[in-house]
């Protein structure tokens, strides 16, 4: 079995400034994605999926202060059927999925050391791939999915010794058009709430300690029920990590990381036929040398 994918792309973009307060940005891009699947066993099979697609982006930026930005952005993208480097007779002839995203937000670089940002977004996905209602073994691109939500981020130093990397995302992702009986159902592997938090503090000039957590709410492996008619879901989870680092010399440090401190049992990824089990508790020691 052999799978090959050849890609090529070209783009053009420009930024226009209107005084010191406004910027208008625009980008146009064309991608070529040619995938070929060649298998000689048990029956010689050759499948091809050539895709040539354009994508576009435009943004208007308002600068009310030197370190503050308010923006609105519109953009498109696409996902070819062979994007995961796999191809079958049911997907080779499918057109790419298309996404249209609208986002508005604000960013403020507080004292040039702490970046605060907030945004709201909506992404509509056309040509959404779903099971054919007549033959579930086949796929069709008759669906439409939509994701809406907001995101809050804080990244940088609150004080010279205190570093914070944090974020919260709220997202409602569901099917809004479909040939199947799943309109209004949530999208696969799309948690409604996600939290990311990591922080370190320099206790002394040599000793740093910190930790973090990751939280994801429950998710579904598919927008359709399983073959027995049951709607499946995997539970949410929270993992905690710890870090300690000691500077032995100016160019030599020793660091220990503890991931999944409480050995939480969770699923890291899901789809309609399997799940990936998340890693259990682990401890890593790192001796780092910098020239």
C-alpha positions in Angstrom: 0.0 0.0 0.0 1.3 3.5 -0.9 -0.2 6.9 -0.2 1.2 10.1 -1.5 0.1 13.7 -1.2 1.6 16.6 -3.2 0.8 20.2 -2.2 1.5 23.6 -3.7 0.2 27.0 -2.7 0.5 30.6 -3.6 -0.9 33.7 -1.9 -0.9 37.5 -2.0 -1.7 39.9 0.7 -1.5 43.6 1.6 -2.1 45.9 4.6 -3.5 49.4 4.2 -3.1 52.0 7.0 -5.6 54.9 7.4 -3.8 57.3 9.7 -2.7 55.9 13.0 -6.1 54.4 14.0 -7.1 52.0 11.3 -5.6 49.1 9.3 -7.3 47.0 6.6 -5.7 43.6 5.9 -6.5 41.3 3.0 -5.1 37.9 1.9 -6.0 35.6 -1.0 -4.5 32.1 -1.3 -4.8 29.2 -3.7 -3.9 25.6 -2.6 -3.5 22.5 -4.7 -3.7 19.2 -2.8 -3.3 16.0 -4.9 -3.6 12.7 -3.0 -3.1 9.2 -4.5 -3.8 5.9 -2.9 -2.3 2.8 -4.5 -2.9 -0.7 -3.1 -2.0 -3.9 -4.9 -3.4 -6.4 -2.3 -5.9 -8.1 -2.4 -7.1 -6.3 -5.6 -5.2 -3.6 -7.4 -6.8 -0.3 -6.4 -5.8 3.3 -7.3 -7.8 6.2 -5.9 -7.1 9.9 -6.5 -8.4 13.1 -5.0 -7.2 16.2 -6.7 -8.3 19.4 -5.1 -7.7 23.1 -6.1 -9.3 25.5 -3.7 -9.1 29.2 -2.9 -9.3 30.7 0.6 -9.5 34.4 1.6 -9.1 36.5 4.7 -9.9 40.2 5.5 -9.6 42.1 8.7 -10.3 45.6 9.9 -8.2 46.7 12.9 -8.9 49.8 15.2 -6.1 51.0 17.4 -7.6 53.1 20.2 -4.2 53.2 22.1 -0.6 52.2 21.4 -0.9 48.8 23.0 -4.6 48.1 22.3 -6.3 46.6 19.2 -10.0 46.0 18.4 -10.7 44.0 15.3 -13.2 42.2 13.1 -12.1 39.4 10.8 -13.7 37.2 8.1 -12.0 34.2 6.5 -12.5 31.0 4.7 -10.6 27.6 4.7 -11.2 24.1 3.4 -10.6 20.5 4.5 -10.0 18.0 1.6 -11.3 14.4 2.1 -7.7 13.1 2.2 -6.5 15.6 4.8 -5.7 12.8 7.3 -3.6 11.0 4.6 -6.3 8.4 4.1 -8.6 7.7 1.2 -11.3 5.2 0.4 -13.8 4.6 -2.3 -16.4 6.4 -0.2 -14.4 9.6 0.2 -12.3 9.9 -3.0 -14.9 11.8 -5.0 -16.1 14.0 -2.1 -15.5 17.7 -2.5 -13.7 19.5 0.4 -15.5 20.7 3.4 -15.6 24.6 3.4 -15.4 26.8 6.5 -16.5 30.5 6.8 -15.4 32.2 10.0 -16.4 35.6 11.4 -14.6 36.8 14.5 -14.5 40.0 16.5 -12.3 40.8 19.5 -9.9 43.0 21.4 -6.3 42.7 22.5 -4.5 44.8 25.2 -0.8 44.4 25.9 -0.8 45.7 29.5 2.5 47.3 30.3 3.9 45.3 27.4 4.3 42.3 29.7 0.8 40.9 30.0 -1.4 40.2 26.9 -5.2 40.2 27.6 -7.6 39.3 24.8 -11.2 38.4 24.2 -13.1 37.4 21.1 -16.4 36.1 19.9 -16.6 33.8 16.8 -18.8 31.9 14.5 -17.7 29.2 12.0 -20.1 27.7 9.5 -18.9 24.5 7.8 -20.5 23.6 4.5 -20.2 20.2 2.7 -20.0 18.6 6.1 -19.3 14.9 5.8 -21.9 12.6 7.2 -23.1 9.1 6.7 -25.4 8.5 3.7 -29.0 8.1 5.0 -29.6 5.4 2.4 -26.3 3.5 2.9 -24.5 4.3 6.2 -21.4 2.6 4.8 -21.0 5.6 2.4 -20.3 9.3 3.2 -22.1 12.3 1.8 -21.4 16.1 2.0 -25.0 17.2 2.4 -24.6 18.5 6.0 -23.9 21.9 7.5 -22.3 22.5 10.9 -22.0 25.7 13.0 -19.8 26.6 15.9 -20.4 29.7 18.0 -18.7 30.9 21.2 -16.1 33.2 22.8 -12.6 33.0 24.2 -10.7 34.8 27.0 -6.9 34.7 27.2 -4.3 36.1 29.6 -0.6 35.5 28.7 2.4 37.0 30.2 3.9 38.3 33.5 1.7 39.8 36.2 4.9 40.7 38.1 8.5 40.2 37.1 8.5 36.9 38.9 5.0 35.7 38.2 4.2 34.2 34.8 0.6 33.2 33.8 -0.7 31.4 30.7 -4.5 31.0 30.8 -7.5 30.7 28.6 -11.2 29.8 28.7 -13.3 28.8 25.6 -17.0 28.5 25.5 -18.3 26.9 22.3 -21.7 25.6 21.1 -21.0 23.4 18.0 -23.9 21.6 16.3 -25.5 20.3 13.1 -27.8 22.8 11.5 -28.6 21.0 8.2 -28.4 17.3 7.5 -30.0 14.5 5.5 -30.0 12.4 8.7 -31.9 12.7 11.9 -29.2 14.7 13.8 -30.1 18.3 13.3 -29.4 20.2 16.5 -27.0 17.5 17.8 -23.5 18.5 19.0 -20.5 18.0 16.8 -18.0 15.2 17.3 -15.3 15.9 19.8 -16.3 19.5 20.5 -16.5 20.3 24.3 -18.7 23.2 25.3 -16.2 24.4 28.0 -12.4 24.3 27.9 -10.0 25.8 30.5 -6.3 26.0 30.3 -4.2 27.4 33.1 -0.4 27.3 33.7 1.5 29.5 36.1 5.1 29.7 37.5 6.7 31.8 40.2 10.4 32.6 40.7 10.7 31.9 44.4 14.4 32.9 44.2 16.7 33.8 41.4 17.5 30.1 41.0 14.3 28.3 42.1 11.1 28.3 40.1 7.9 26.4 41.0 4.6 26.2 39.2 1.8 24.1 37.9 -1.4 24.1 35.8 -4.6 22.4 34.9 -6.5 21.5 31.8 -10.3 21.0 31.9 -12.6 19.8 29.1 -16.3 19.2 29.5 -18.1 16.2 28.0 -18.0 15.4 24.3 -19.7 13.1 21.9 -18.0 10.7 19.4 -20.6 11.3 16.8 -23.6 13.4 16.0 -25.5 10.2 15.2 -26.7 7.4 17.5 -24.7 4.2 17.6 -26.0 1.1 15.7 -28.1 0.2 18.7 -29.8 3.6 18.7 -28.0 5.0 21.8 -26.5 8.5 22.0 -23.0 8.1 23.3 -20.8 10.6 25.2 -17.5 10.6 27.0 -17.3 12.5 30.4 -15.4 15.7 31.0 -12.1 15.6 32.8 -9.5 17.7 34.7 -5.8 17.0 34.8 -3.3 18.8 37.0 0.5 19.2 36.5 3.4 20.5 38.6 6.8 21.9 37.7 10.0 22.7 39.6 13.2 24.1 38.1 16.5 24.9 39.7 19.2 26.9 38.0 22.4 25.0 38.9 24.6 27.4 36.9 23.9 30.3 34.5 23.8 27.9 31.6 22.6 24.7 33.4 19.3 23.9 34.9 17.5 20.8 36.4 13.7 20.6 35.9 11.1 18.0 37.1 7.6 17.8 35.6 4.7 15.8 37.0 1.9 15.4 34.5 -1.6 14.2 35.4 -0.8 14.4 39.1 -3.9 12.6 40.3 -3.7 9.9 37.6 -7.1 11.0 36.1 -8.7 8.5 33.7 -9.8 10.4 30.6 -10.2 10.1 26.9 -8.0 12.4 24.8 -9.7 12.0 21.5 -12.9 10.3 20.2 -14.6 9.4 17.0 -17.5 7.1 16.1 -15.5 3.8 16.3 -12.8 4.3 18.9 -11.4 6.5 21.7 -7.8 7.4 22.6 -7.1 6.9 26.3 -5.2 9.8 27.9 -1.8 9.3 29.5 -1.7 8.5 33.2 0.6 10.0 35.8 4.1 10.6 34.6 7.3 12.2 36.0 10.0 13.7 33.8 13.4 15.0 34.7 15.2 17.3 32.4 18.8 18.5 32.6 19.1 21.5 30.2 22.3 23.1 29.0 22.4 26.3 27.1 25.5 27.6 25.4 
